[in-house]
């Protein structure tokens, strides 16, 4: 608690009285993660100086590096990397440090991690890949950065592709970037179906039109909705349903 709240003197006193800097448990996992998550640089430095294990895993963030990256503390991310933090350790809610930074829109930290050779396709966590995480978070610039760094565009992350996620969340700018870079427009998912179904159910008219213009298969049958027309009907989007029906008749 002292490390999370930034109480340097209390944390120092506890350590002098014999507190174990590597004690595990709770939301943060350990004291170093707490300090890194909350941005307390002086406390993190003290803990590292007193033997805190930089790669100790546990808690919501899994590692101190992921904690710093998720919460946007670039100096702390750099500090723990300099102390030997494993850049591609996987686990926890975010999966990896690069996923954490990608999801939360930390562009400078994303670039820092890539410059230090973070794997742009590291899996795990709730999002499955950095590209999927950036797409879920709506961060178009990070999507472009990851693609330039070699992120695989058609990898299914938790059986969802980045394009399916962008269409479901309504991020037309990201969907356009992904399509222009070769994303599979008809990739199937056990629940979402395909990108067109996702956009149709969510009522994203702009994305529906874009997908149709680029050759999305209106008749594609997959997922919970069955097809895009039914997805639009279930979502109560009459205009989209009519557009899909008209497109199917013309083609």
Steps between C-alpha positions, in 0.01 A plus 500: 500500500783743585660442159172540312412822683846652462592508869876482459595543865253237616619255235860567600422447868323172427800374303738600780277311742533186290210509254557268204522713184404193296190404697228388255124552501213738433396705198851625425675169555795655683641830622700577186194453279302730729763773474528461122123499446452817702806681363708528816851509357691560824328208671565272203866599510519425872336161454736406219793608713376279782474190284153508346480241223430689180332205327291375794158407361150521647201725546298692243798633307714183527832690496641838597571575133141430397378718787715794391401456134128466567488815711723709274807540718774505238789582731413208724466270200847603388636458853379144547618410149844631592484279810437191290122479460401234247333698223293212363382329819136399453218473752247708689212705365705676233697201377826685440658840551447591134134400518457710814646809335309435175163461669535813711635719221853564629668580168841595638517185712394285204788648302740450791408133525528444126837676495611250763380210281169416664314232306221676302304173500532404868182315598307437819279712721148621434575637152731242345747726319625861504320570169171369637551702819567821307196434281281442805627822657441703183859612457555537125855638521609206713335259255711653223815487713447132581437410137823674398677299771378171356174428682312219327174645375289185469590326824188405693540625856270299721345399165438867410697687236600864537258589218209324671578690819520836320167434327332390822626806687411740218848628418472572129844659476664187638289271282614698196867474598472126552317443172757703308774285654335176392274393785272208413164665442306176546687349797262298720457501876287264706291786646561812286466308175695724264585873492184585304281323754676680785450843343140419402400392848664803661342744256821637347360617166827657381691177561228288339520711182880482501497121536244458222700729270803279560324176422374363831280193455144587605397135485786372716353267763680477834482601862210560733311725256516267201547778244532878480134563414385310805761679713357837392147381578599374846670834565187691388682679218239512226698727266802271506280195447346661192842594362617142544191355333532739207869418464426127502238540226735706279782253543 
